[in-house]
Amino acid sequence: MKRLFDILVAGLGLLLVTPVLAVVAVCVKLTSPGPVLFCQERMGCHFRPFTIYKFRTMVADAPRKGRPITSGDDPRITSVGRILRRIKLDELPQLVNVLIGDMSLVGPRPQLRRYVELFHKDYAYILRIRPGITDLASIKFRNESRLLGQAADPEKEYVCRVLPEKIRMAKFYVRRSSLGLDLSIIIQTCLKLAGDCAANIWKRNRSRYGLDDYNKASTTY
């Protein structure tokens, strides 16, 4: 049932967002040299490696220019990439991963081999199911890059604090996995993304239309 749901929703989703995919692809290509897609090995169900697809949000040779963790105002992130990351449009190509069976719409986010090997026993339990585009941890850590940017050592912060919490939430999902829970997570993800987009628009327009100055002036009366 879950696999049928994944295929139907991913297939319909790809049809609906094709114009968006085309626009994003053109923007990525025109604003930064290199391929449109970022392809990277991740660990899938039963420890089977697969290639994950994303729109490229960093310079073409980013893996050679820094750590595997992206945090804060990483200089490797392109101008268009920063926008795509903020509203999660870079994740849309993963609908293809869902269609071909590497991923599910909902499931523990796929990790790099190095992090899976660090917590092999935990992932032996988690990777009994397909990794997903979104999960409970994706909602909680949707501002992960900003959080890691505040740490003195972002990778240590990720391995020692963030990843163990993601693992805890992934185990909870594996134990309670159901279509109802999947629908709940999808709805929560969409609501959080919509809320974040609205907040970003308000933040930009506040200064543009002088609302910050108005608020400051109003406190003086």
C-alpha positions in Angstrom: 0.0 0.0 0.0 2.8 2.4 0.9 4.7 1.7 -2.3 1.5 2.2 -4.4 0.9 5.5 -2.6 4.5 6.6 -3.3 4.2 5.8 -7.0 0.9 7.6 -7.5 1.8 10.7 -5.6 5.3 11.0 -7.0 4.1 10.5 -10.5 1.3 13.0 -10.1 3.7 15.4 -8.4 6.3 15.2 -11.2 3.5 16.0 -13.7 2.3 19.0 -11.7 5.7 20.5 -11.0 7.3 20.0 -14.4 7.1 23.7 -15.2 8.8 24.5 -11.9 11.5 21.9 -12.5 12.2 23.5 -15.9 12.4 27.1 -14.5 14.7 26.0 -11.6 16.9 24.0 -14.0 17.4 27.1 -16.2 18.1 29.3 -13.2 20.7 26.9 -11.9 22.4 26.6 -15.3 22.5 30.3 -16.1 23.8 31.5 -12.7 26.5 29.0 -12.0 28.8 26.9 -14.2 28.4 23.1 -13.8 25.6 20.5 -14.0 22.0 21.2 -13.1 21.7 18.2 -10.8 23.8 17.3 -7.8 24.2 13.5 -7.6 25.6 11.8 -4.5 25.8 8.3 -3.0 23.5 7.7 0.0 22.7 4.5 1.9 19.4 3.0 1.2 17.2 0.2 2.4 19.2 -2.8 3.7 22.4 -0.7 3.3 22.1 -0.7 -0.5 23.8 2.4 -1.8 22.0 4.6 -4.4 22.4 7.9 -6.1 20.3 10.7 -4.7 19.2 13.6 -7.0 19.0 17.2 -6.1 19.2 20.5 -7.9 22.7 21.8 -7.4 22.8 24.6 -4.9 26.6 24.8 -4.5 29.6 25.4 -6.7 30.3 22.4 -9.0 33.3 21.1 -7.1 31.9 21.9 -3.6 32.8 18.4 -2.1 36.5 19.1 -2.7 36.4 22.6 -1.2 35.1 21.9 2.3 33.4 19.6 4.8 30.5 17.3 3.9 28.3 19.3 6.3 26.8 22.5 5.0 26.3 25.2 7.6 25.3 28.8 8.0 26.5 31.1 5.2 28.7 28.5 3.5 30.6 30.4 0.8 30.1 27.4 -1.5 26.4 28.0 -1.8 25.3 29.9 -4.9 22.9 32.8 -4.9 20.1 30.7 -6.5 21.1 27.8 -4.3 20.4 29.8 -1.2 16.9 30.4 -2.3 16.3 26.8 -3.3 17.5 25.6 0.0 15.4 28.0 1.9 12.1 26.8 0.3 13.4 23.2 -0.3 12.9 23.3 -4.1 16.3 21.6 -4.4 14.7 18.4 -3.1 12.1 18.1 -5.9 14.2 15.8 -8.2 14.0 13.2 -5.4 10.5 12.4 -6.7 12.4 10.5 -9.4 14.2 8.5 -6.6 10.8 7.7 -5.3 9.5 6.5 -8.6 12.4 4.2 -9.3 12.2 2.7 -5.8 15.3 4.1 -4.1 13.3 6.3 -1.7 9.8 6.8 -0.3 7.9 10.0 0.1 8.1 9.7 3.9 10.9 7.9 5.7 14.2 8.5 7.5 16.4 10.9 5.5 19.2 9.1 3.6 22.6 9.6 5.0 26.2 9.5 3.7 28.0 6.2 4.1 30.4 7.7 6.7 27.6 8.6 9.1 25.8 5.3 8.6 29.0 3.4 9.5 29.4 5.5 12.7 26.0 4.3 13.9 25.8 1.0 12.1 23.8 -0.8 14.7 21.1 1.9 14.8 20.9 2.0 11.0 20.6 -1.8 10.8 17.2 -1.2 12.4 16.3 2.0 10.5 17.3 0.8 7.1 14.8 -2.0 7.1 12.6 0.5 5.2 13.3 3.0 2.3 14.7 6.4 3.2 12.3 9.3 2.5 12.1 12.8 1.1 10.7 14.0 4.4 10.3 12.7 8.0 9.8 13.9 11.5 13.4 15.0 11.8 13.1 17.1 8.5 10.4 19.1 10.2 12.3 19.6 13.5 15.6 20.4 11.8 14.3 22.3 8.8 16.7 25.1 9.8 19.6 22.7 10.3 22.1 24.7 8.3 21.5 27.8 10.4 21.8 25.7 13.6 25.1 24.2 12.6 26.4 27.6 11.5 26.3 28.7 15.1 28.5 25.8 16.2 32.3 26.1 16.6 32.7 22.7 14.9 29.6 22.1 12.7 30.5 18.4 11.9 31.1 17.6 15.6 27.8 19.2 16.4 26.1 17.2 13.7 27.6 13.9 14.8 27.3 14.3 18.5 24.0 16.1 18.8 21.9 16.4 15.7 22.4 13.0 14.2 21.6 11.0 17.4 18.3 12.9 17.7 17.5 12.2 14.0 18.2 8.5 14.7 15.9 8.5 17.7 13.1 10.0 15.6 13.8 7.6 12.7 13.5 4.7 15.0 10.2 6.0 16.3 8.9 6.3 12.7 10.0 2.7 11.9 8.1 1.4 14.9 4.9 3.5 14.2 5.0 3.6 10.3 1.6 3.8 8.8 -0.2 5.6 5.9 -1.9 7.8 8.5 1.4 8.9 10.0 2.8 9.5 6.5 -0.1 11.7 5.6 0.4 13.6 8.8 4.1 14.2 8.2 3.4 15.3 4.6 0.8 17.8 5.8 3.1 19.1 8.6 6.0 19.5 6.1 3.8 21.5 3.7 2.5 23.7 6.5 5.9 24.4 7.9 7.3 25.2 4.4 4.4 27.6 3.7 4.9 29.2 7.1 8.6 29.7 6.5 8.1 31.1 3.0 5.5 33.6 4.4 7.9 34.6 7.2 10.7 35.2 4.7 8.5 37.3 2.5 7.4 39.4 5.5 11.0 39.8 6.7 12.1 41.1 3.2 9.1 43.4 2.8 9.4 44.9 6.3 12.5 46.9 5.5 11.5 47.5 1.9 8.3 49.4 2.9 9.7 51.0 6.0 7.8 48.9 8.5 10.8 48.6 10.7 11.1 52.3 11.0 7.3 52.5 11.6 7.6 50.0 14.5 10.5 51.9 16.0 8.7 55.2 15.8 5.5 53.8 17.3 7.3 52.7 20.4 8.2 56.4 21.1 4.6 57.5 21.6 
